[in-house]
């Protein structure tokens, strides 16, 4: 959902810095943009907002920390080493 420029979040002053982004910066990386929304505006994602804290941590881990590219995996567009790099680190 964070690949449309019109909905990318802008880092607010009270949240800066955020993963290298300064206040006023638009977060262009779709994984970090989703992470920012989950961290600071979970009410924007009702299905996420209503989860229990442990479930939220699981979703954030899989969607924001693993850097897993589902498109690459499904379409076999990258070698396994590139797809599973963050899996090995976790």
N, C-alpha and C positions, 0 to 999 in steps of 0.2 A: 504493500500500500504506500510505501514511502518512495516511490519512483516518479511521482507526479510533482513537478516543481511547485505548483500552486499550494501544496499542502505540506511542504517541507518545513520543519520547525526552525524558529530563530531562537538562539540561546538568549535567555533573559538574564539581566544583570545579576539577579539573585542566585542564578545557577552557574555562573561563569567562574572559572573556566570549566568547560565540559569536554573531556577527552580531546584536548587540544584546540577546541573552538572557543573563541572569546565572545563576550557579550555582543549581541547584534549580528553575529555570524549566522548564516543559514547552514544547517547541517545537511550537506549534500550526500553523504554516505548513507544509504538506505538502512543498513544495520544500526548505525549509531543514531539515526533519526528515530527509528522505532524504539530504541533503548531510551532515548531522551523522553519520548512521550510516555513510555511505561514508567520511568522513574519519577517524572514530575507532573504528568497530566493523565493518570490512569483513567480518569472519568471520561476521557475521549474514546476509550476502548471498552465499552460496557461488558463485553464477554471476558475481558481481562480483569477489569475493575472488580467484578463480583467473585473472583476466585479467592480461595483461602491463601494466606501468606506463603505457605510451602508450595502451593501450586503456582503462585505468581513467580516464585524464585525458579521453579523448573522451567516455566515458559520463557522467562527472561534468559536463562542459561542457554536453552536450545535455540532461541531466536536471535539473541544479541551477542553471546559470548563465543559460540562455536564457529561463526563465520561460514556456515555451511551453505553452499549454493545449491538449492534444490533443482534449479534449472539445469545446471551442469550435470548433476547426478542423473536426472531423468532422461536427458537428451544425450548422455555420454559425450559431453563436449570437453572434458578435461581428464587427464590421467588420474588414477586413484590417489597418487601422492599429493596432488594439488587439492583434490576434493576433501581428503581426510586429514589435512595437516593439523587443524585445531582439535580434531578428535583425539589424535595421539597426545597432544599437549594436555588435554583434560584428563 
